[in-house]
Amino acid sequence: MNNVTLIGMPGSGKSTIGVAKALGYQFLDTDLLIQKEEKRKLSEIIEQEGPERFKEIENRVNASVQVSDTVIAPGGSVIYCEEAMQHLKSIGK
């Protein structure tokens, strides 16, 4: 799978899709994917479930991403999700 994963602090520009367009790739913001799957905003998940449960959800969602030719922009806290990080590495270039 030919994917590029952008990891960085919130607000660092990961969600800027210009990189994907320049490569002719799709773009995936996994924070939006989490919100879609959970049917609530990230802040609501953290408020209702707590940060540890959010990390479990983030890990599960990021570890299940199956895409090709895509620029992937996970949330900055994905670095604390070992399974997700290994998966993102395995589906990258």
N, C-alpha and C positions, 0 to 999 in steps of 0.2 A: 504494500500500500504506500502510495506516495502522498504523505501528509506532512504539513509543517505545523508544529505546535508552538504557540507564542506564550511564554510564561513571564509574568512580571507583576509588579505592584498594581493595585487598583488605580485607574486614571493614567496609566503609563502609555495608553494607546493601543492595547491589544485588540480592541474591538474595531479599530480602523480597518475597513475592508479593502483599502487600496492595494495592500499586498496581495490579497487573493485575486483581485481583478487583474493585476499586473502579471500574475502567474497563469491566469486562466483557470484558477481553482475556485471551488465553492468556498463559503465561509461559514463556520459554526461557532457561535458563542455558547459555550456549555452552561453559563449562568442562565441564559434564556431557556435552554433545554431543561434544566432543573426546575425552573418556574413552570414550564409547560407540564412536565410530568407530575409535579406536586400540586399544581393548580393554585399556587400562591406565590407571592413575592419572596425573594431571599430573606428580606428583613422580617417577614412574617414567620418564616420557617425558624429562623434563629430565635425570635421572640417567643414563639410557641413551643419549640422543641429544645432549644438551647444549642450552644455552639458545638458540642460533641455530637449530638444527633445530626446537626447540619453537616458536619464533616463526614459522617457515615453516608448520608444521602449524596453528598458531593462525590465521594469516593465511588459509590455504586454507579452513579450516572456516568461519570467520566470513564470508569473502567468498562462500561458497556458500549461506548461509542464505536460504531463500525462504519467508517467512511473511507473514501479514496479520493485523491486529488483535492484535498480540502485543507484550508488553513483553519486550525482549531485554536480557539481562544478560551481556555478555561479560566475560572476565577483564580485569583492570586493565592488563595489558601490551598489549592490543589497540591502544592508542594508537600503538604502534611499528610497526603493520602498515598501511601506506598503502593497499593494495588493499582490505583489510577495512574500514577506516574510510570509504573512499569508498563502498563497497557499503552499509554500514549507514546512511550518510547518504542514499543514494539510495532506500532502502526505508522511510525514516522519514516522518513527517508533514511 
